[in-house]
Amino acid sequence: MNYVTIKTEHHTTFSFEDINKVIGTLNPSNIAKLLDTIELTANPRKSKINKITNSIQETLELTPEYMVFKSKGLLLSTGDCQPLERGRFKMRVEDDVTDGLLDGGHNMLAIGMFFLKKYFEKNDTKEPVEYRRIRRWDDFLEVWSKYREDIGSVIEDLDFLVPVELIYPAQGREDIFSDKVFEISDARNNNHALTSGTKADHKGYFEALKDALDPILNEEVEWKDNDIDKTVKRNDIVSLALIPLIALQRNNRLDKDIRKINPTLIYNSKEKCVETYSLLIEKYTNEDGEVELPQVVVNAFKLMKDIPKFYDLIYKVFPDIYNSCQGSFGRISSVSQKKDKSGKVIKGGYKTKFYNYKLDYKYPDAFMIPIIVSLNELIKIDGDEVTWKIKNMEGFIENNLKQHCGMLISTIKDNHYDSQSVGKSSAAYKGMEMELGLAEMKINN
């Protein structure tokens, strides 16, 4: 077990039925201990450099004695806390759900940046490029660890206090603490309302999905808000995860109380897709907050190793599919091609959303969304096994798909190339599902 002992100033302890709460202040040396050990995993949001952090650093620089009054401070949480003598508390810093910083991430980041700045000033050293490039919490941690051994004496010379609250479970109430922690964190962050995706990630609802994804792609997903270096949006992945769930639902393999999943939702509202996904996972969550998915659902999610790749592949080949139906894709007003300064078209000037395949065209994904969503028609469910009905799906998409998109292209033309109308058209999805169903029958019979 990993623990850290912090010493508070002027502290008071309150004992309630479920949770104990300590209110006090911390000096710079004890904040440095937290920077060494604490994580923001219990905080659903990652902190980043902005006007707030700059303002905090200004206070520390100009009026450090007023920091204790100007700052709302830090809210710490731990599932295991041992009160010691002289205002000291030994707190566990190991559990991703219950242990960490619930609120005050910008304070922690700003104070840490201030520590580093003072170190460079004392050593009459120009701020290094790596320091000036810090934009978020993870960037800071890399620089902090590099200079930590040498920065202690600088921190000891600083004089300011920061308000701190520490919450931990009352004796015998550890089992409900994790749920209460999230509710408290959500309430404390209500001035920046947490998205349904952030809440779901904090509760562990995406773990089965993360396990199913291609590991390389999973590393690029922005599972937590403000993971600004990630290239793939969480909601894009979660919305695609509804595709195999549609197949399960139509085969009566989901809980009957789960609301019918409308295929158009995957285009129309990705935030609602996340809410739908979360409600489904909640149905399979026990009283202890543990997710217990039926094996058929786990196996359905395994198709998510393929679906983002199929999305990119369909997006890439769709212009050729459209042109094969006596169309001229490049003339559609919402379609663009990258050009150089002379106006010459740059081949492969764009890239796909997930795997960065080179593209000649960029266009609204609503034109091809009915195809990717309708792949639910090609999902085979045999007992708890969930597989593709067509063995070589990539080959089918590249070589055979163009023969089965006539109804979709007619829908695009009938809607005067209005991508939003196409993406919201139930006829586009029903027609595409019918065509893919017929295609599968021809291949396998």
Residue, then its C-alpha position, 0 to 999 in steps of 0.5 A: m500500500n502507498y501512503v503519504t503523511i501530511k501535517t495540517e495547521h489549525h485543523t478541525t475534525f468533524s465526524f459524521e455518520d458516513i464520512n469524516k472531514v478534516i479542515g485545515t491548512l497546508n504549508p508549501s512543504n506538505i503541498a510538495k509531498l502531495l505533488d510527489t504522491i497524489e494523482l488527479t484520478a479521483n478528480p474526473r477532470k485533468s487540470k491545465i494551464n489557463k487564466i485561473t492558474n496564472s491568477i493563482q501564481e500571481t497571488l503567490e508571487l505578490t501577496p502570498e500571505y493572502m493565499v489562504f483567503k483568496s483560494k478555495g484550496l484543496l479537497l483531498s479524499t482517501g479510502d484509508c486515513q489514520p489520524l496521528e499526533r500534532g495534526r498529522f494524517k497518514m492517508r492512502v494514495e493508491d485507489d484510483v476511485t477514492d484516493g486523490l484530489l477531488d477539487g483544486g487541481h488548478n491550485m495544485l498545478a499553479i503551486g507546482m509551477f510556482f515552486l519550479k519558477k522559484y527554483f529557476e530564479k534562485n539558481d539564476t537559471k533561465e526557465p527551460v523550454e520544457y517548463r515553458r511548454i507545460r500545458r497540463w497536469d501530466d506535462f508538469l509531473e514530468v518536469w517536476s520529477k526531473y527537478r524534485e531532488d534539488i528543489g527542497s530547499v527552495i520550498e522550505d524558504l517559501d511562506f504561505l498557507v493553502p486551505v485543505e479539506l480531507i475526507y475519509p470514510a467513517q469506521g465501517r462505512e468504507d463500502i459506500f465511500s466510493d459512490k459518495v466520493f463521486e457525488i461530492s466531486d460532481a457537486r464541487n465541480n458543478n460550476h464546470a458541469l461534468t459531462s456524462g462521459t466524464k462521469a461514466d469514465h470515473k465510475g469505470y463504465f468504459e473499462a470493458l470498452k477499453d479492454a476491447l479496443d485496439p491498444i494503439l487506438n485506446e492510447e489515443v482516446e481522450w477518456k478524461d476531459n482536458d487530455i488535450d494531447k489525445t487525438v480521438k474523442r471519447n464520444d466518437i468511440v462510445s457512439l460506435a460501441l452502440i452498433p453491436l449493442i443494437a444487434l444484441q437488442r434486436n436479438n433480445r439479448l439485452d435487459k428488456d428494461i433498456r430503452k430501444i437504441n435508435p440507429t440515428l442517435i449515433y449521428n444525431s447526438k453523441e452525448k446522448c449515445v454516451e448517456t444511453y451506453s451509461l444507462l445500459i452499463e448501470k443495468y449490469t452494475n451490482e449494489d457494490g458499484e461493480v460492473e458485471l456484464p453478461q458474457v454476450v455483451v463482453n463479446a459484443f464489445k470485442l467487435m470494437k477492435d474492428i469497428p473504428k477501422f471499418y469506419d475509416l475504411i468506409y470513409k475512405v472508399f465512399p467517394d468511389i462508391y458514390n462515383s460508381c453510381q453515376g455521381s460526381f462526388g467532388r462537385i458536392s458543395s460540402v465536399s472539399q479537396k486540399k489544394d496548394k497555393s497554386g490551386k493544385v489538388i494535393k492527393g492524400g491531403y486529409k486523414t481519417k479520424f482514427y487510424n490516419y489513413k490518407l484521404d483525397y476528400k473531406y466531407p460530412d460523415a453523415f453521408m457514410i454514417p448509415i453504412i457503418v451503423s448498418l453493420n449491425e446487420l452483419i453481426k452474428i450472435d450464436g449463444d454468447e459468441v458474437t462475430w461477423k457474418i462475413k469472414n473478410m469484412e475489410g475485403f467486403i468493404e473495399n471490393n463489394l460494398k459499392q454494389h449495395c449503396g444505391m438506396l443510400i446514394s438516392t437518399i443523399k440526392d433526394n435530400h439535396y445533399d443536405s448532410q444533416s438530413v441524411g444523417k437523421s433520416s431513418a430511411a437511410y439506415k433502414g435501406m442500408e440495413m436491408e441492402l447489407g442483409l441481402a449482400e450477406m445472404k448472397i455471400n454465405n448462401 
